[in-house]
């Protein structure tokens, strides 16, 4: 699984890529299979990806607000 990647690559992900990986991580964690350390690492990566997605959405909302008010 890609949970071993560095946090640097998260910042380079598109929203769609990040969302897809986050969905995979959630499925993996929900399955309850896997070792504890791997699950913790996956959770930590998921948290970084979630924050990245939230930032992307906030940026998009800011851009839309500028267009609408502009």
Biopython code that builds the backbone (N, CA, C, O; Angstrom):
import numpy as np
from Bio.PDB.StructureBuilder import StructureBuilder

atoms = [
    (1, "UNK", "N", (0.841, -1.182, 0.000)),
    (1, "UNK", "CA", (0.000, 0.000, 0.000)),
    (1, "UNK", "C", (0.881, 1.237, 0.000)),
    (1, "UNK", "O", (2.034, 1.180, 0.426)),
    (2, "UNK", "N", (0.362, 2.318, -0.459)),
    (2, "UNK", "CA", (1.139, 3.535, -0.612)),
    (2, "UNK", "C", (1.246, 4.338, 0.674)),
    (2, "UNK", "O", (1.664, 5.495, 0.632)),
    (3, "UNK", "N", (0.881, 3.765, 1.815)),
    (3, "UNK", "CA", (0.949, 4.505, 3.066)),
    (3, "UNK", "C", (2.371, 4.767, 3.514)),
    (3, "UNK", "O", (2.582, 5.528, 4.459)),
    (4, "UNK", "N", (3.350, 4.165, 2.870)),
    (4, "UNK", "CA", (4.747, 4.372, 3.243)),
    (4, "UNK", "C", (5.360, 5.585, 2.550)),
    (4, "UNK", "O", (6.514, 5.922, 2.813)),
    (5, "UNK", "N", (4.620, 6.239, 1.683)),
    (5, "UNK", "CA", (5.137, 7.397, 0.965)),
    (5, "UNK", "C", (5.338, 8.550, 1.927)),
    (5, "UNK", "O", (4.730, 8.598, 2.997)),
    (6, "UNK", "N", (6.189, 9.470, 1.538)),
    (6, "UNK", "CA", (6.460, 10.633, 2.385)),
    (6, "UNK", "C", (5.315, 11.635, 2.308)),
    (6, "UNK", "O", (4.486, 11.590, 1.399)),
    (7, "UNK", "N", (5.289, 12.534, 3.275)),
    (7, "UNK", "CA", (4.244, 13.555, 3.271)),
    (7, "UNK", "C", (4.449, 14.565, 2.155)),
    (7, "UNK", "O", (3.510, 15.260, 1.768)),
    (8, "UNK", "N", (5.677, 14.656, 1.630)),
    (8, "UNK", "CA", (5.951, 15.587, 0.531)),
    (8, "UNK", "C", (5.105, 15.269, -0.694)),
    (8, "UNK", "O", (4.638, 16.179, -1.379)),
    (9, "UNK", "N", (4.905, 13.988, -0.973)),
    (9, "UNK", "CA", (4.142, 13.633, -2.162)),
    (9, "UNK", "C", (2.666, 13.976, -2.007)),
    (9, "UNK", "O", (1.976, 14.158, -3.011)),
    (10, "UNK", "N", (2.168, 14.069, -0.791)),
    (10, "UNK", "CA", (0.771, 14.442, -0.566)),
    (10, "UNK", "C", (0.521, 15.840, -1.109)),
    (10, "UNK", "O", (-0.505, 16.087, -1.742)),
    (11, "UNK", "N", (1.443, 16.743, -0.867)),
    (11, "UNK", "CA", (1.285, 18.125, -1.323)),
    (11, "UNK", "C", (1.257, 18.241, -2.839)),
    (11, "UNK", "O", (0.737, 19.221, -3.373)),
    (12, "UNK", "N", (1.802, 17.264, -3.533)),
    (12, "UNK", "CA", (1.842, 17.289, -4.995)),
    (12, "UNK", "C", (0.617, 16.645, -5.627)),
    (12, "UNK", "O", (0.429, 16.733, -6.841)),
    (13, "UNK", "N", (-0.219, 15.997, -4.819)),
    (13, "UNK", "CA", (-1.386, 15.283, -5.343)),
    (13, "UNK", "C", (-2.485, 16.242, -5.779)),
    (13, "UNK", "O", (-2.694, 17.296, -5.179)),
    (14, "UNK", "N", (-3.174, 15.849, -6.831)),
    (14, "UNK", "CA", (-4.393, 16.575, -7.187)),
    (14, "UNK", "C", (-5.463, 16.190, -6.175)),
    (14, "UNK", "O", (-5.306, 15.220, -5.434)),
    (15, "UNK", "N", (-6.531, 16.942, -6.149)),
    (15, "UNK", "CA", (-7.628, 16.627, -5.234)),
    (15, "UNK", "C", (-8.161, 15.224, -5.510)),
    (15, "UNK", "O", (-8.417, 14.451, -4.587)),
    (16, "UNK", "N", (-8.322, 14.912, -6.781)),
    (16, "UNK", "CA", (-8.882, 13.615, -7.164)),
    (16, "UNK", "C", (-7.971, 12.453, -6.760)),
    (16, "UNK", "O", (-8.445, 11.421, -6.284)),
    (17, "UNK", "N", (-6.665, 12.627, -6.952)),
    (17, "UNK", "CA", (-5.708, 11.590, -6.540)),
    (17, "UNK", "C", (-5.749, 11.387, -5.034)),
    (17, "UNK", "O", (-5.752, 10.258, -4.543)),
    (18, "UNK", "N", (-5.780, 12.497, -4.311)),
    (18, "UNK", "CA", (-5.784, 12.436, -2.850)),
    (18, "UNK", "C", (-7.059, 11.769, -2.346)),
    (18, "UNK", "O", (-7.009, 10.938, -1.439)),
    (19, "UNK", "N", (-8.182, 12.122, -2.921)),
    (19, "UNK", "CA", (-9.448, 11.544, -2.503)),
    (19, "UNK", "C", (-9.481, 10.040, -2.769)),
    (19, "UNK", "O", (-9.979, 9.269, -1.949)),
    (20, "UNK", "N", (-8.952, 9.633, -3.910)),
    (20, "UNK", "CA", (-8.916, 8.215, -4.254)),
    (20, "UNK", "C", (-8.067, 7.435, -3.239)),
    (20, "UNK", "O", (-8.475, 6.375, -2.766)),
    (21, "UNK", "N", (-6.898, 7.963, -2.914)),
    (21, "UNK", "CA", (-6.039, 7.278, -1.944)),
    (21, "UNK", "C", (-6.672, 7.286, -0.559)),
    (21, "UNK", "O", (-6.579, 6.296, 0.168)),
    (22, "UNK", "N", (-7.308, 8.378, -0.188)),
    (22, "UNK", "CA", (-7.973, 8.442, 1.107)),
    (22, "UNK", "C", (-9.073, 7.384, 1.202)),
    (22, "UNK", "O", (-9.243, 6.753, 2.245)),
    (23, "UNK", "N", (-9.808, 7.195, 0.128)),
    (23, "UNK", "CA", (-10.842, 6.159, 0.106)),
    (23, "UNK", "C", (-10.229, 4.773, 0.288)),
    (23, "UNK", "O", (-10.795, 3.933, 0.987)),
    (24, "UNK", "N", (-9.078, 4.528, -0.335)),
    (24, "UNK", "CA", (-8.400, 3.243, -0.173)),
    (24, "UNK", "C", (-7.951, 3.029, 1.275)),
    (24, "UNK", "O", (-8.091, 1.935, 1.823)),
    (25, "UNK", "N", (-7.420, 4.068, 1.874)),
    (25, "UNK", "CA", (-6.963, 3.979, 3.253)),
    (25, "UNK", "C", (-8.136, 3.692, 4.184)),
    (25, "UNK", "O", (-8.031, 2.858, 5.083)),
    (26, "UNK", "N", (-9.251, 4.383, 3.967)),
    (26, "UNK", "CA", (-10.431, 4.166, 4.807)),
    (26, "UNK", "C", (-10.902, 2.726, 4.692)),
    (26, "UNK", "O", (-11.207, 2.089, 5.700)),
    (27, "UNK", "N", (-10.962, 2.204, 3.466)),
    (27, "UNK", "CA", (-11.374, 0.806, 3.278)),
    (27, "UNK", "C", (-10.431, -0.149, 3.993)),
    (27, "UNK", "O", (-10.866, -1.115, 4.621)),
    (28, "UNK", "N", (-9.136, 0.129, 3.891)),
    (28, "UNK", "CA", (-8.135, -0.724, 4.545)),
    (28, "UNK", "C", (-8.339, -0.706, 6.060)),
    (28, "UNK", "O", (-8.327, -1.756, 6.702)),
    (29, "UNK", "N", (-8.524, 0.471, 6.623)),
    (29, "UNK", "CA", (-8.701, 0.579, 8.067)),
    (29, "UNK", "C", (-10.014, -0.046, 8.520)),
    (29, "UNK", "O", (-10.066, -0.693, 9.566)),
    (30, "UNK", "N", (-11.066, 0.141, 7.744)),
    (30, "UNK", "CA", (-12.364, -0.427, 8.096)),
    (30, "UNK", "C", (-12.366, -1.944, 8.051)),
    (30, "UNK", "O", (-13.142, -2.587, 8.758)),
    (31, "UNK", "N", (-11.499, -2.521, 7.224)),
    (31, "UNK", "CA", (-11.452, -3.977, 7.119)),
    (31, "UNK", "C", (-10.947, -4.616, 8.408)),
    (31, "UNK", "O", (-11.248, -5.774, 8.701)),
    (32, "UNK", "N", (-10.172, -3.842, 9.177)),
    (32, "UNK", "CA", (-9.646, -4.358, 10.431)),
    (32, "UNK", "C", (-8.518, -5.355, 10.260)),
    (32, "UNK", "O", (-8.050, -5.947, 11.233)),
    (33, "UNK", "N", (-8.085, -5.539, 9.039)),
    (33, "UNK", "CA", (-6.991, -6.469, 8.783)),
    (33, "UNK", "C", (-5.687, -5.692, 8.707)),
    (33, "UNK", "O", (-5.678, -4.509, 8.368)),
    (34, "UNK", "N", (-4.640, -6.333, 9.010)),
    (34, "UNK", "CA", (-3.340, -5.687, 8.961)),
    (34, "UNK", "C", (-2.795, -5.481, 10.364)),
    (34, "UNK", "O", (-3.519, -5.556, 11.357)),
    (35, "UNK", "N", (-1.517, -5.223, 10.410)),
    (35, "UNK", "CA", (-0.841, -5.044, 11.690)),
    (35, "UNK", "C", (-1.104, -3.657, 12.249)),
    (35, "UNK", "O", (-1.416, -2.719, 11.517)),
    (36, "UNK", "N", (-0.971, -3.552, 13.549)),
    (36, "UNK", "CA", (-1.240, -2.289, 14.241)),
    (36, "UNK", "C", (-0.366, -1.154, 13.728)),
    (36, "UNK", "O", (-0.870, -0.066, 13.451)),
    (37, "UNK", "N", (0.941, -1.392, 13.596)),
    (37, "UNK", "CA", (1.846, -0.328, 13.140)),
    (37, "UNK", "C", (1.475, 0.147, 11.740)),
    (37, "UNK", "O", (1.510, 1.344, 11.456)),
    (38, "UNK", "N", (1.121, -0.788, 10.872)),
    (38, "UNK", "CA", (0.728, -0.423, 9.506)),
    (38, "UNK", "C", (-0.570, 0.383, 9.527)),
    (38, "UNK", "O", (-0.729, 1.334, 8.762)),
    (39, "UNK", "N", (-1.482, 0.004, 10.393)),
    (39, "UNK", "CA", (-2.748, 0.731, 10.505)),
    (39, "UNK", "C", (-2.531, 2.143, 11.027)),
    (39, "UNK", "O", (-3.166, 3.089, 10.559)),
    (40, "UNK", "N", (-1.637, 2.283, 11.992)),
    (40, "UNK", "CA", (-1.330, 3.617, 12.534)),
    (40, "UNK", "C", (-0.691, 4.484, 11.449)),
    (40, "UNK", "O", (-1.031, 5.659, 11.310)),
    (41, "UNK", "N", (0.228, 3.908, 10.688)),
    (41, "UNK", "CA", (0.863, 4.654, 9.592)),
    (41, "UNK", "C", (-0.163, 5.061, 8.545)),
    (41, "UNK", "O", (-0.129, 6.182, 8.038)),
    (42, "UNK", "N", (-1.066, 4.157, 8.225)),
    (42, "UNK", "CA", (-2.116, 4.458, 7.252)),
    (42, "UNK", "C", (-3.009, 5.576, 7.767)),
    (42, "UNK", "O", (-3.383, 6.476, 7.014)),
    (43, "UNK", "N", (-3.352, 5.521, 9.052)),
    (43, "UNK", "CA", (-4.188, 6.553, 9.654)),
    (43, "UNK", "C", (-3.496, 7.919, 9.600)),
    (43, "UNK", "O", (-4.121, 8.927, 9.271)),
    (44, "UNK", "N", (-2.203, 7.940, 9.925)),
    (44, "UNK", "CA", (-1.442, 9.194, 9.888)),
    (44, "UNK", "C", (-1.404, 9.758, 8.470)),
    (44, "UNK", "O", (-1.588, 10.959, 8.273)),
    (45, "UNK", "N", (-1.168, 8.900, 7.493)),
    (45, "UNK", "CA", (-1.157, 9.360, 6.099)),
    (45, "UNK", "C", (-2.542, 9.855, 5.694)),
    (45, "UNK", "O", (-2.672, 10.875, 5.017)),
    (46, "UNK", "N", (-3.561, 9.134, 6.109)),
    (46, "UNK", "CA", (-4.927, 9.550, 5.818)),
    (46, "UNK", "C", (-5.235, 10.922, 6.386)),
    (46, "UNK", "O", (-5.905, 11.729, 5.742)),
    (47, "UNK", "N", (-4.752, 11.188, 7.581)),
    (47, "UNK", "CA", (-4.961, 12.501, 8.195)),
    (47, "UNK", "C", (-4.269, 13.600, 7.383)),
    (47, "UNK", "O", (-4.820, 14.686, 7.207)),
    (48, "UNK", "N", (-3.052, 13.311, 6.886)),
    (48, "UNK", "CA", (-2.354, 14.303, 6.046)),
    (48, "UNK", "C", (-3.103, 14.524, 4.737)),
    (48, "UNK", "O", (-3.222, 15.656, 4.267)),
    (49, "UNK", "N", (-3.606, 13.446, 4.153)),
    (49, "UNK", "CA", (-4.343, 13.565, 2.896)),
    (49, "UNK", "C", (-5.643, 14.322, 3.113)),
    (49, "UNK", "O", (-6.017, 15.154, 2.287)),
    (50, "UNK", "N", (-6.336, 14.046, 4.211)),
    (50, "UNK", "CA", (-7.580, 14.755, 4.528)),
    (50, "UNK", "C", (-7.320, 16.255, 4.640)),
    (50, "UNK", "O", (-8.068, 17.060, 4.085)),
    (51, "UNK", "N", (-6.271, 16.627, 5.350)),
    (51, "UNK", "CA", (-5.925, 18.045, 5.493)),
    (51, "UNK", "C", (-5.621, 18.666, 4.131)),
    (51, "UNK", "O", (-6.001, 19.806, 3.864)),
    (52, "UNK", "N", (-4.942, 17.920, 3.279)),
    (52, "UNK", "CA", (-4.616, 18.396, 1.924)),
    (52, "UNK", "C", (-5.898, 18.635, 1.125)),
    (52, "UNK", "O", (-6.037, 19.656, 0.452)),
    (53, "UNK", "N", (-6.837, 17.679, 1.205)),
    (53, "UNK", "CA", (-8.106, 17.824, 0.490)),
    (53, "UNK", "C", (-8.881, 19.038, 0.998)),
    (53, "UNK", "O", (-9.445, 19.795, 0.208)),
    (54, "UNK", "N", (-8.905, 19.221, 2.307)),
    (54, "UNK", "CA", (-9.599, 20.373, 2.876)),
    (54, "UNK", "C", (-8.985, 21.684, 2.394)),
    (54, "UNK", "O", (-9.707, 22.641, 2.111)),
    (55, "UNK", "N", (-7.662, 21.733, 2.300)),
    (55, "UNK", "CA", (-6.993, 22.929, 1.806)),
    (55, "UNK", "C", (-7.357, 23.185, 0.339)),
    (55, "UNK", "O", (-7.625, 24.320, -0.055)),
    (56, "UNK", "N", (-7.361, 22.114, -0.459)),
    (56, "UNK", "CA", (-7.719, 22.260, -1.877)),
    (56, "UNK", "C", (-9.146, 22.780, -2.021)),
    (56, "UNK", "O", (-9.411, 23.647, -2.854)),
    (57, "UNK", "N", (-10.069, 22.251, -1.208)),
    (57, "UNK", "CA", (-11.455, 22.710, -1.269)),
    (57, "UNK", "C", (-11.584, 24.165, -0.831)),
    (57, "UNK", "O", (-12.340, 24.933, -1.427)),
    (58, "UNK", "N", (-10.850, 24.539, 0.207)),
    (58, "UNK", "CA", (-10.876, 25.930, 0.675)),
    (58, "UNK", "C", (-10.346, 26.871, -0.407)),
    (58, "UNK", "O", (-10.918, 27.936, -0.641)),
    (59, "UNK", "N", (-9.253, 26.478, -1.064)),
    (59, "UNK", "CA", (-8.700, 27.289, -2.151)),
    (59, "UNK", "C", (-9.693, 27.425, -3.296)),
    (59, "UNK", "O", (-9.849, 28.506, -3.863)),
    (60, "UNK", "N", (-10.361, 26.337, -3.632)),
    (60, "UNK", "CA", (-11.357, 26.375, -4.707)),
    (60, "UNK", "C", (-12.513, 27.299, -4.327)),
    (60, "UNK", "O", (-12.992, 28.070, -5.159)),
    (61, "UNK", "N", (-12.957, 27.222, -3.078)),
    (61, "UNK", "CA", (-14.047, 28.089, -2.620)),
    (61, "UNK", "C", (-13.640, 29.553, -2.680)),
    (61, "UNK", "O", (-14.441, 30.407, -3.061)),
    (62, "UNK", "N", (-12.407, 29.846, -2.308)),
    (62, "UNK", "CA", (-11.906, 31.216, -2.373)),
    (62, "UNK", "C", (-11.907, 31.724, -3.816)),
    (62, "UNK", "O", (-12.310, 32.856, -4.086)),
    (63, "UNK", "N", (-11.455, 30.880, -4.731)),
    (63, "UNK", "CA", (-11.446, 31.269, -6.148)),
    (63, "UNK", "C", (-12.859, 31.518, -6.668)),
    (63, "UNK", "O", (-13.093, 32.478, -7.403)),
    (64, "UNK", "N", (-13.797, 30.656, -6.287)),
    (64, "UNK", "CA", (-15.183, 30.815, -6.725)),
    (64, "UNK", "C", (-15.768, 32.095, -6.136)),
    (64, "UNK", "O", (-16.452, 32.843, -6.834)),
    (65, "UNK", "N", (-15.506, 32.347, -4.868)),
    (65, "UNK", "CA", (-16.006, 33.569, -4.234)),
    (65, "UNK", "C", (-15.503, 34.807, -4.955)),
    (65, "UNK", "O", (-16.248, 35.772, -5.123)),
    (66, "UNK", "N", (-14.237, 34.792, -5.386)),
    (66, "UNK", "CA", (-13.685, 35.935, -6.111)),
    (66, "UNK", "C", (-14.371, 36.125, -7.447)),
    (66, "UNK", "O", (-14.618, 37.255, -7.869)),
    (67, "UNK", "N", (-14.682, 35.016, -8.120)),
    (67, "UNK", "CA", (-15.362, 35.110, -9.419)),
    (67, "UNK", "C", (-16.768, 35.653, -9.241)),
    (67, "UNK", "O", (-17.201, 36.528, -9.991)),
    (68, "UNK", "N", (-17.474, 35.143, -8.261)),
    (68, "UNK", "CA", (-18.857, 35.547, -8.033)),
    (68, "UNK", "C", (-18.952, 37.007, -7.594)),
    (68, "UNK", "O", (-19.838, 37.734, -8.043)),
    (69, "UNK", "N", (-18.056, 37.431, -6.730)),
    (69, "UNK", "CA", (-18.107, 38.803, -6.225)),
    (69, "UNK", "C", (-17.416, 39.803, -7.155)),
    (69, "UNK", "O", (-17.585, 41.016, -7.031)),
    (70, "UNK", "N", (-16.648, 39.267, -8.073)),
    (70, "UNK", "CA", (-15.780, 40.029, -8.906)),
    (70, "UNK", "C", (-16.274, 40.953, -9.880)),
    (70, "UNK", "O", (-15.488, 41.592, -10.579)),
]
sb = StructureBuilder()
sb.init_structure("model")
sb.init_model(0)
sb.init_chain("A")
sb.init_seg("    ")
for serial, (resi, resn, name, xyz) in enumerate(atoms, 1):
    if name == "N":
        sb.init_residue(resn, " ", resi, " ")
    sb.init_atom(name, np.array(xyz, "f"), 0.0, 1.0, " ", f" {name:<3s}", serial, name[0])
structure = sb.get_structure()
